[in-house]
Amino acid sequence: MFVGHATFAFGAVVLAAAALGQSRERALALGVAAGLFAAIPDVDMAYALVGLVAVDPTSPMAVAQSFWGASTVIHRAVTHSLVVAVPAAAAFALAPTHRRVAAVALAALVGVVVAVSGPMPAVIVGLFAAGGWAVARAAHAHRVRGTGLFAVALFGLLSHPFGDLFTGQPPELFYPLGVTAFDGRVALSADPTLHLLGAFGIELFAIWLGVAAALWLTGRRFTDHVNPRAALGAAYALAVLVLPPPTIDASYQFVFSVVAVGFVGAVPAPRLGGRSISLPSLPTALVTGLAAVTLAGLAYAAAYAIGIA
């Protein structure tokens, strides 16, 4: 959900701003700020880098397993808390205009984390605070200020953890109160492969929401930027014959291969009546690639469901 957190917040805020009659420029500023705030909680993945210290770099699988294994030590704890999100958003909103107040509030937050969890989580919260401060300053420079800045910061921070309920370890939504909201990931299906495919579908929805918002902002239509070659994604259904059924805990082969399908969007097309080739525009490459990946995921899910029926 690394990409999905940001695109969902961006798309939701942009489309909400449009519904409220805001200009495209204003909606863009609000949406970008919300998307950046929504990405900040994953700064705790910085700790996962320690997993790469003593691993064989020639083994991609070993690198991936070590990285993700280390990430579970701190990931989805302090920075994913709804309790932390509210004062953090308030401090970020104050940062551009009331620096001392904001600094004291964030320092107090770090102090609480030191007392509850120790120094390492506090370092992560320090990175979280620095990232939010930087985003707030940039948003303020683009006229996202006051209650508007607080609102997008709060939405970004609060929306983030809910996207993590379907993958891996559930976030500690009420840290540091010691209240456990979920003792495990939310299951979309008893079948682990169908669960993964459902989580993949949620990620795609979040990305498509951001794409829809971007198309509205630029006054473009989906049909203007999707190439028929996106239909090639349906051929990915054949992967069900060669790939072991993927699960959340063993998803690398599926994720890397299905995402690779998206490169069809960037393939140059030959010009009619000549030997020259035409490179697709960036929007066309992205929309076509995402459409191909979406069709690939749907085709694989259909093939898998038929196979287990």
C-alpha positions in Angstrom: 0.0 0.0 0.0 3.0 2.4 -0.1 1.7 4.0 -3.3 -2.0 3.5 -2.5 -1.9 5.5 0.7 -0.8 8.7 -1.1 -2.9 8.3 -4.2 -6.1 7.5 -2.2 -5.7 10.6 0.0 -4.8 12.7 -3.0 -7.7 11.5 -5.1 -10.3 11.7 -2.2 -9.3 15.2 -1.3 -9.2 16.5 -4.9 -12.6 15.0 -5.8 -14.1 16.3 -2.5 -12.7 19.8 -3.2 -14.2 19.6 -6.7 -17.6 18.6 -5.3 -17.4 21.6 -2.9 -16.8 24.0 -5.8 -13.1 24.6 -5.3 -10.9 25.6 -8.3 -8.6 23.1 -9.9 -5.6 24.9 -8.6 -6.9 24.9 -5.0 -8.0 21.2 -5.3 -4.5 20.3 -6.6 -2.7 22.0 -3.7 -5.0 20.4 -1.1 -4.7 17.0 -2.8 -0.9 17.0 -3.0 -0.6 18.0 0.6 -3.0 15.3 1.7 -1.1 12.7 -0.3 2.2 13.7 1.1 0.9 13.6 4.7 -0.6 10.2 4.0 2.8 8.9 3.0 4.6 10.1 6.1 3.6 7.3 8.5 5.7 4.9 6.4 8.8 6.7 7.5 9.0 4.0 10.1 10.2 1.7 7.3 13.6 3.4 7.7 14.3 0.9 10.5 14.0 -1.9 7.9 17.3 -0.8 6.5 19.1 -2.5 9.4 18.0 -5.8 7.9 20.2 -5.2 4.9 23.4 -4.8 7.0 24.4 -8.5 7.1 22.6 -10.0 4.1 24.0 -11.5 0.9 23.3 -8.8 -1.7 23.5 -11.4 -4.6 20.4 -13.1 -3.4 17.3 -10.9 -4.1 15.0 -13.2 -2.1 17.3 -13.0 0.9 17.5 -9.2 0.7 13.7 -9.0 0.4 13.0 -11.4 3.3 15.6 -9.6 5.6 14.2 -6.2 4.7 10.6 -7.1 5.4 11.6 -9.1 8.5 13.3 -6.1 10.0 10.4 -3.8 9.1 8.0 -5.7 11.4 10.0 -4.6 14.5 8.7 -1.0 14.5 6.5 -0.7 11.4 2.8 0.2 11.9 3.1 1.2 15.5 3.6 4.8 16.7 3.3 6.6 13.3 0.2 4.6 12.5 -1.7 5.5 15.6 -5.0 7.5 15.4 -4.2 8.9 18.9 -0.9 10.2 17.7 -2.4 11.5 14.4 -4.6 14.2 16.0 -1.9 16.1 18.0 0.6 15.6 15.2 -1.7 17.1 12.6 -2.4 20.0 14.9 1.4 20.6 15.3 2.0 20.3 11.6 -0.7 22.9 10.9 0.9 25.3 13.4 4.5 24.7 12.2 4.5 27.4 9.4 3.2 30.2 11.6 3.8 29.1 15.2 7.1 27.4 15.1 7.8 27.3 18.8 4.4 25.9 19.8 4.6 23.3 17.1 8.2 22.3 18.1 7.2 22.0 21.8 4.2 19.8 20.8 6.3 17.5 18.6 9.1 17.4 21.2 6.4 16.3 23.8 5.2 13.6 21.5 8.8 12.3 21.1 9.1 12.4 24.9 6.0 10.3 25.4 7.2 7.7 23.0 10.6 7.5 24.8 8.8 6.9 28.0 6.5 4.3 26.6 8.6 2.5 24.0 12.2 3.5 24.3 14.7 5.4 22.2 14.4 3.6 18.8 10.7 4.3 18.3 11.4 7.8 19.4 14.0 8.2 16.6 11.3 7.1 14.2 8.8 9.6 15.6 11.5 12.3 15.2 11.7 11.4 11.5 7.9 11.4 11.3 7.8 14.9 12.9 10.5 16.2 10.6 8.7 14.9 7.5 5.4 16.4 8.6 7.0 19.7 9.3 8.6 19.8 5.9 5.3 19.0 4.1 3.4 21.6 6.2 5.9 24.3 5.2 5.7 23.4 1.5 1.9 23.3 1.7 1.8 26.7 3.4 3.9 28.1 0.6 1.1 26.9 -1.8 -1.7 28.6 0.2 -2.8 25.6 2.2 -3.0 27.1 5.6 -4.8 27.2 8.9 -7.8 24.9 9.2 -7.3 23.7 5.6 -3.8 22.6 6.4 -5.0 20.9 9.6 -7.8 19.1 7.7 -5.6 17.6 5.0 -2.9 16.7 7.5 -5.4 14.9 9.7 -7.1 13.2 6.7 -3.8 12.0 5.4 -2.6 10.6 8.7 -5.9 9.1 9.7 -6.6 7.4 6.4 -3.2 5.7 6.2 -3.5 3.0 8.8 -6.8 1.6 7.5 -5.2 0.6 4.2 -2.8 -1.6 6.2 -5.5 -3.7 7.8 -5.5 -6.2 5.0 -1.7 -6.9 4.7 0.8 -8.0 7.3 0.7 -7.0 10.9 -2.2 -4.7 11.7 -1.4 -1.2 12.9 -1.5 -0.2 16.5 -4.4 2.2 16.1 -4.6 3.3 19.7 -1.0 3.5 20.7 0.1 4.3 23.4 -3.2 3.5 25.2 -2.6 -0.3 25.0 -5.9 -0.9 23.4 -5.9 -3.6 20.7 -8.3 -2.9 17.9 -7.3 -5.8 15.6 -5.3 -8.9 16.7 -4.6 -9.9 13.1 -5.1 -8.7 9.6 -8.6 -8.4 8.3 -9.3 -11.4 6.1 -11.0 -10.8 2.8 -11.3 -14.5 2.2 -10.4 -17.8 4.0 -8.4 -18.7 0.9 -5.0 -17.0 1.3 -4.5 -16.4 -2.4 -8.0 -14.8 -2.8 -7.2 -12.7 0.2 -4.0 -11.4 -1.5 -5.9 -10.8 -4.7 -8.5 -8.8 -2.8 -5.8 -6.7 -1.1 -4.2 -6.1 -4.5 -7.6 -5.0 -5.8 -7.9 -2.5 -3.0 -4.5 -1.1 -3.8 -5.5 -0.7 -7.5 -8.7 1.1 -6.5 -6.7 3.5 -4.4 -4.3 4.2 -7.3 -7.2 4.6 -9.8 -8.8 7.1 -7.5 -5.7 9.2 -7.7 -5.6 8.8 -11.5 -9.3 9.9 -11.8 -8.5 13.0 -9.8 -5.4 13.8 -11.9 -7.4 13.4 -15.1 -10.1 15.8 -13.8 -7.4 18.3 -12.8 -5.9 18.3 -16.2 -9.3 18.3 -18.0 -8.5 14.9 -19.7 -10.6 11.8 -20.3 -9.7 8.2 -19.5 -10.4 7.2 -23.1 -7.8 9.8 -24.4 -5.0 8.0 -22.6 -5.7 4.2 -22.7 -4.2 2.3 -25.6 -5.8 -1.0 -26.8 -2.6 -2.8 -26.0 -3.8 -2.7 -22.3 -5.9 -5.7 -23.3 -2.7 -7.8 -23.4 -2.9 -7.8 -19.6 -5.6 -10.5 -19.9 -2.9 -12.9 -21.0 -1.6 -12.9 -17.5 -4.3 -15.5 -16.6 -1.8 -18.0 -17.9 0.5 -17.3 -15.0 -1.8 -19.4 -12.8 -0.3 -22.4 -14.6 3.3 -21.6 -13.7 3.4 -19.5 -10.6 2.8 -21.1 -7.1 -0.4 -19.6 -5.6 0.7 -16.3 -4.0 -0.2 -15.3 -0.5 0.5 -12.3 1.6 3.6 -14.0 3.1 4.9 -15.2 -0.3 3.8 -12.6 -2.8 7.0 -11.5 -4.5 6.8 -13.5 -7.7 3.2 -12.5 -8.3 3.6 -8.8 -7.4 6.8 -8.3 -9.4 5.5 -10.1 -12.5 2.0 -8.6 -12.5 3.4 -5.1 -12.1 5.8 -5.8 -14.9 2.8 -6.2 -17.2 2.3 -2.4 -16.9 5.4 -1.8 -19.1 3.2 -2.5 -22.1 2.0 1.1 -21.7 5.5 2.4 -22.4 6.1 0.3 -25.5 6.7 2.6 -28.6 4.1 2.2 -31.4 5.2 2.1 -35.1 3.8 4.9 -37.2 1.5 3.9 -40.1 3.1 4.2 -43.5 6.6 4.7 -42.2 9.5 3.2 -40.3 9.6 5.7 -37.4 8.1 4.9 -34.1 5.9 7.0 -31.8 6.6 7.1 -28.1 3.5 7.3 -25.9 3.0 10.4 -23.7 3.6 9.9 -20.0 -0.1 10.1 -19.1 -0.9 7.5 -21.8 1.9 5.2 -20.7 0.8 5.4 -17.1 -2.9 4.9 -17.7 -2.4 2.2 -20.3 0.0 0.4 -18.0 -2.3 0.6 -15.0 -5.2 -0.6 -17.1 -3.1 -3.6 -18.2 -2.1 -4.4 -14.6 -5.8 -4.2 -13.6 -6.8 -6.6 -16.4 -3.9 -8.9 -15.4 -5.1 -9.0 -11.8 -8.7 -9.7 -12.8 -7.7 -12.3 -15.3 -5.4 -14.1 -12.8 -8.2 -14.0 -10.1 -10.7 -15.4 -12.5 -8.4 -18.2 -13.6 -7.5 -19.0 -10.0 -11.1 -19.0 -8.9 -12.0 -21.4 -11.8 -9.1 -23.6 -10.9 -10.2 -24.1 -7.2 -14.0 -24.3 -8.0 
